[in-house]
Amino acid sequence: MIKRIGTISFYRTVTLLALLACNFSSLHLSAQKQEEGDKKVAQFKKKIKHIVVIYEENWSFDGLFGDFPGANNITQAKNTTQVDRKGTVLTSAPQPYASTYINPPLLDTSFNGITLPAAPYDLLKYIKDPSKETGDLRHLFYSEQLQIDNGKMDKFIVYSDNGGLTMSYINLHDQRRLLDTLEWKLAGQYTLCDNFFHSAFGGSFLNHIWFVAAASPEWNNAPRELISQPDPDKPNWRDAQLTPDGYVVNTSFSVNTPHPAKASPGTLMPYQKMPTIGDRLIDGHVSWAWYSGGWDRTVASKGANDTFQYHHQPLLYFETFRDSSENKKKYIKDEKHFFEALASDTFPSVSFIKPYGSDNEHPGYSDLWTGMVHAQKLVDSIMHSKYWGETVIIITSDENGGRWDHVAPPKIDRWGPGSRIPAVIISPYAKKGFIDHTQYETVSILKFIETRFDLKPLTNRDARANDLLNAFDFK
């Protein structure tokens, strides 16, 4: 005798079986994906012996790759509207300045009598020569958050000290010299990341600290005049060195040397004790070095080198690398020693390269052409060495330099990420002609290094970041 199953019970049984099947399928796919990921990591560790990071300066993705074919570029921007502090739409932008000093000159005579739109425009229509220095812009911790405006990206002009420059970008399609040099040429040949953000809001100082420590530095009992007043609706609003709760977020100099010779002792930051990627590499017995352009002559000058960027040397802020320590002598070197190591058997597993001020692409005190030529020299030297077949080169900017980008950054924590920046990945194993849309940030580079050398993460941010492996094909 066959027992009949009630209609409701029958459908419940079918639904349960379907759910079990879906769960099994999902688990199977997850296990398969995990297995594929494990195999890729194993190949990564087998085939890549050297990682080189060239850490450039101050360009947003749209600012430098705003018309790159196939990328999420300016042509895909759904809204370029800029507004004032009250939310009223701006119809024009001020003329850009060559500097942000009192009574600054116009950036170029080509801007005389020109009314700029409050929208993206090609800077090279006015600055005809890419080897010419352009103006600088504010790029500070609270200011960038106000510019981002909760993801609307619509207050870059009003919260800039050079509002006529922030919406500018470099149209490289019309510049054959630049097209044939590093970033654009190699981005087309290898992998360009178009969803890569600088990890912390603001400028070079904080993003360099995050680049090595994935966290913000602290300063207890700092001088009161160094503390920010972050409320823009109050008359005494200021974006100073520290947050009200004691984190250092804007340019400050280390008590360590070198620092500017004119720096007042009371304004020098005390040593930080949190771990850095340098500590992790030392503990893991991995060879590495921080190569800094102009380091030797700056040390010899005792802080009197005006072109050297002291706040671009993040390891100097940490106790592990304090003055007279063996670690400082061993791991912080002049850039010239990079070329020496490359020509010998002493090339380290991890190299961080910070170009000298005139070579780092920073608007205001260097020019794009010189910076790209310098970076090309670095890449060419690796490609022509015996190490090329087992090396990854990552070229990125430290932050956006105050320039607008149309993509809203993800919201992770109070520190960032900030705006989108360029990142190019070059290697025999990098995907060719590939635009990687994976979400990355500066500390993804740390995650990439940690994955390769089995190192412990520094903080939750690098632990949770994507590790750049989607840019590679090890087959």
N, C-alpha and C positions, 0 to 999 in steps of 0.2 A: 504494500500500500504506500503510495507516494503522498507525503505530507506537504500541503500547500504552504507557501511562505506568504505572509501578508504583503500587500503592495508597499506599505511604508518600510517594512523591514527589508524588503527586496531592494528598494532604492538606496536604503542606508548601507546595505551590504555592498552594492555596486559602487557607491560613493567612496566607501572606505577602501575598497580594492583599488579604485582609481587614485586615491590619495597616496596609498602605499606604493603604487606603481610610480607616481610622480616623484615621491620622496626617494625611491630607489634609483630612479633615473637621475635625479638631482645629485644624489650622493655619488652615483657612478661618474657623472660629469665632473663633480668637484674633485673626486679622487684622481680622475684622469688628468684634470688640469693641474693638480698638485704634483702628479708624477712628471708631467711635461715641464713644470716649473723647476722641479728638482734636477731634472736632466739638463736644463738650460743653465742652472747655477753651476752644476758640475762641469759643463763645458766652458763656462765663463772662467772658473778657477783654473782649468787646465790650459786654456789658450791665452789668457790675458795675464801678463806678468808685470805690466807697468801702467799706471794711471797718471796722466798729466792734466792739471787744471790750469788754464790760462784765465786769470780773473781780471777782466777789463772793467771799464767805468761807465756808468751813467747814461744808459740808453734804454728806453722802453722798447718793446717789440715793435709796436707800430712806428716808433720813431726811426728805427733802422731797417725793419723788414715789412714796412706798411704796405708795400706793393709786391711782395714776393708771391709768385704764382703758386696756387694750390694751398697756401697757408690761410689761416683765419686772419685776414688782413683788413685794412681799412675799408675796402669795398664791401665787406660783409657787416660793417658797423650799422646797426639798426637805428642808433640815435647818437648824433654828434652834438646835440644841443648843449650849450653851456649857459649857466644862469648866474645871477649875482647872489649875494648872501640871503636876500629875501625870496629867492626863487624866480625872479623875473628873468625872462629869456634875454640873453645878450645878443645883439645884432652885429657887433664888431669887437675886435680885439685891439688893444693898444699896440703901438709900434714897439718892436723888441729892442732891448738894450744890449750893448756889448758887455756890460758888467752890471752889478747891482750896487755900486757905490753911489754916494750923493752926487746928484747932477750927472748921471751917466750919459755918455754919448749914444746915439742911435747905433744899432748893430751894423748897419751898412747904409751908404747913401742911396742904395736902390729902394729903401723903404720910405724915402722922403715923399710926402704927399700921398702915400698909399693908405687906403683904408683896408685893413685886414679883416677877413670874416672871422667870426667866433666859431671856427670849424677847422678841420685839418687842412694844411696847405703845404706845398712842396717848398722847403727852405732853399733849395738850389735854384729856384727861379730868381732869387734875390742874391744869394751867396753863390756866385758862379763857380768858384773854385773850392773843391772839397778839401784842399790842403790849407784852407784858411780857417783860423780859429773862429768859432761862433760864441755867442753869449752863454752865460751860465744861468741857472734857475735855482730857486729854493727847493730843497728836498729834505724835509725835516719830519720828525715822528708824528706829531699831531697834525701838521699841515697836510701831509699826504692822506691821512684819514678823512680830513675835511674835504679834500679834493675828490676822493673816491665816493664820498657822500652815500654811504650804505649801498654801494654797488651801482649807483646811477652814473658815476664817472662824469659828472656835469659841473663840478666846481673847480676845475683845474686852473682856469683863468683867474678867478676871483681870489683864490688862496695862493696865488703865485706872486713872487716879487718881480717877475718878468713875464707877465701874462701874455704878451704878444709872441713869445717864443714857445710856450708850452704845447701848443697845438701843431707845431711844425714837425715835419718828417723829412727824411732824405729819400728822394725818388731816384733809386739807383738804376732804374732802367735807362736813364739818359746819361749815365756816367760809366763809360766803358772802362775807365781805369779802375774804378771801384768794383765793377762787375767782375773784372779779371783778378781781383785780389781776394784775400782770405775769406771773410765771412760769407759773402754771397756765393762765390765760386764753390767753396767746399760745402756750403749748405745745400747746394744743388746736387753735388756729387755724393754726399753722405746723408746724414740725418739732421733735420732742423726740427727743434721742439717748439711748437707754437702755443703751448699751454703751460709755460714755465714761469713761475712767479718768484720774486725775491721774498725771502722768508720773513723779514721784519719790516714794518712800516718805517719810512724815513730814509736816512742817508747812508753814506759809506761806512761810517764808524760802526753803527749797530749791525749792519749787514755783514761786515767783516767778522765781528764777534760771533754772530750766528753761523757764519761759514765754518768756524772752527769749533764752536761750543754748543750750537743749537739752543741757546738760551741768552737771556739778557743779563748784563752785569749789574752789580749792586754797589752802592756807596753809602754807607751809614754815616750820618752826621756831616753830610756835605755842606759847603757854604750855602747859605740861604739864597744868595743871588743867583745860584746855578739851577734853582728849582723852577719848573714850568708852572704857568697858570693856564691850564688847558681849556678853559671855558671861553669860546670865541665871542660869547655874548657879553662878556665883562670887559670894561675898558682897559684893564691891565693884562689882557691876554698876551701870553708869550710862550713861544716854543723853545725853551731853554734846554740845558744839558740833561736834567733829571726829571723824572716823574715825581709827583708829590709824595709817593710812597718809596722813593729812594732807588729807583732803577735808572741807570745811565742810558739814555737813548739818543742823544745827539753828540756831536763831535767833542771829545775830551781826550786829553793826552795822558799817557801813563807815567807813573813815577819812575818807571824803568827808562833807560836810555837806549836809543836816542829819542829825545823829544825836543820841540823847538827851544832854542837857547833863551828866547825871551819869555817863555812860559813861567808864570808865577807859581812858586812851589805849592801854594794853597789851592791851586786849581788842578793839580795833578792827581789822577785817579789812583787809589790804592790797589795793590795786587788782588787779582781774583783767584779764588781757590777751587772753582769748579773744574771738572775735567775737560780736556779738549781732545780733538781728533789726534793731536800730537801725542798726548798721553796714551791714548788707546793704541796707537801704532808702536810706541816704545814698549808698552806692556806686551804687545803681540809679537815683538822682535821683528817688526817690519821696517825695512829701510825707507827713509823719507827725508825730505828737506823742503823748507820754505825759501824760495829764491826771490829776492827782492832787488829790483833794478835800482842802482845807485846806493846800495847799502854801505859798501866799504867807504866811499868818499863821504857819506853822511856821518858815519861813525867817526871818521878822522876829523871832520869839521866840528864835532861836538854840538851838533844840532843847529848849525848855521846854514844849512842847505835849504833855500826857499822853494826849490822845485820838488823836493822829496816830500811825499805825503806821509807824515808820521802816523796818522790815524788809519792808514791802510796796512798796518803791521800788527795784526790782532794778537799774535802770540806774545808780544811784549807786555800785554796787560795781565798775564798770568804768572803766578808764583813759580810754576815749574820752569819758566824761562827768564827768571829774574837776573839782574846784572851779576856777572861773575860766575853764573852757573855753567856747568859743563853742557847742559842741554842747549842753552842759548848759543854757545860757541859751535856746537856740533850740528844743530839743525836749522839755524837761521843764517842764510848765506847770501852773498851777492849773486845777481843773475848770471854773471859771467861764469860762475862755477857750474851752472847748469850745462852750458856748452862743453865745459871740460869733462864733466861726468858722462855726457852723451858720447864723447869721443874716446872713452876709456871703459874699463870694466867696473866702474863705480856708480853707474846710473841707478838711482834708487827706485824702489817699487812704486813710491808715490811722490810726485813732484807738484808743489803748488808754486805757480809763477805769478808774481805781482810786478807788472812793468813799471818802470820809472814814470814820473809825472808827465813828461813830454811824450811818452809812448803809450799811454793807457786809454786813449780815446775820450778822455773827460772833456766835455765842452767847457770852454772858458779859459783853460790854460794848456790845452793840447788840441790837435786837430785829428779828424777822422782818418784822413789819408795816412799820416805818419803812424798812427796807432795800428792801422790795418797792415801796413808794410812791416812793422815790427812783429806783429803776430804771425804774419806769413813767414818771416825769417825763423821764428820758433818752430812752426809746424814743418817747414821744409827741412830744418835740421834733424827733426825726428824721422821724417819720411826717408831721408837719405842715410840714416844710421842703421846699424845692425839690429836695433831694437824695434823697428817699425812693425814687424810682423806679429808682435805680441803686446802692442801698446794701444791704449785708448786715450784720445785727446778730447777734453771738454773745454769749449770756449764759451764763456758767459759774462754778463755784466753783473756788477755787485747790486745795482738797483736802477730805477728808472730815471734818476737825475731830475725829477720834477716834470718830466714829459708825460703827456696824456697817452693813454691806451684805451681802446674801446671795450676790452674784456674785463668784466668785474672779477676781482680775485675771490677765491673761496674764503669762507669765514671759518677759521680754526680756533684762534684764541685772541687774547688782547694784543698780542704782538704782531699778528699778521695772518696770512701773507699780505705783502704789498702788491704793487702793480706787476703786470706781465713784462718779462724781459727776454732778450734773445738767448738761445742756447743752441750750440752746434756741436754734434758728436761725430768725431772722426776716428776711424779705425778700419783696418782691413775687414773687420767683422761687423761694422756698422751697416745697417740697411742702406742700400744705395738709392739716392734720389727720393728719400722717404720723408714725409711730414708726420711727425709723431704728435698725436693729439692727446696723449696721456697727460694727466695732471701731475706736474712736478713742481718742486720749489727748490731753493738753494740747498736745503739740507738733504734733498734727494741725492746730492753728490756724496754727502757723508754716508748715507744709506748704501750707496753703490760701493764705496770703499769698504764699509763694514761687512757687506755681503761677500765681497771678494776675499777678504783676509780674516773672516770669522771673528770680527771684533764686536764687543758689546756696545749697544747704542748709548748715546750720551744722554738723551732725554726722550720723552714721549714723542716729540715732533719728528726726530729722525727715525725713531723706531717705527712710526706709522707711515712715513713717507714712501712713495713709490721709488724704486731703485734704478731707474733708467734702462732696465734690461729689455724693455719692449723695443728699444732702438737697435737691437742686435739680432743677427742671425748667425749662429755658430755652426751651421751645417756645412 
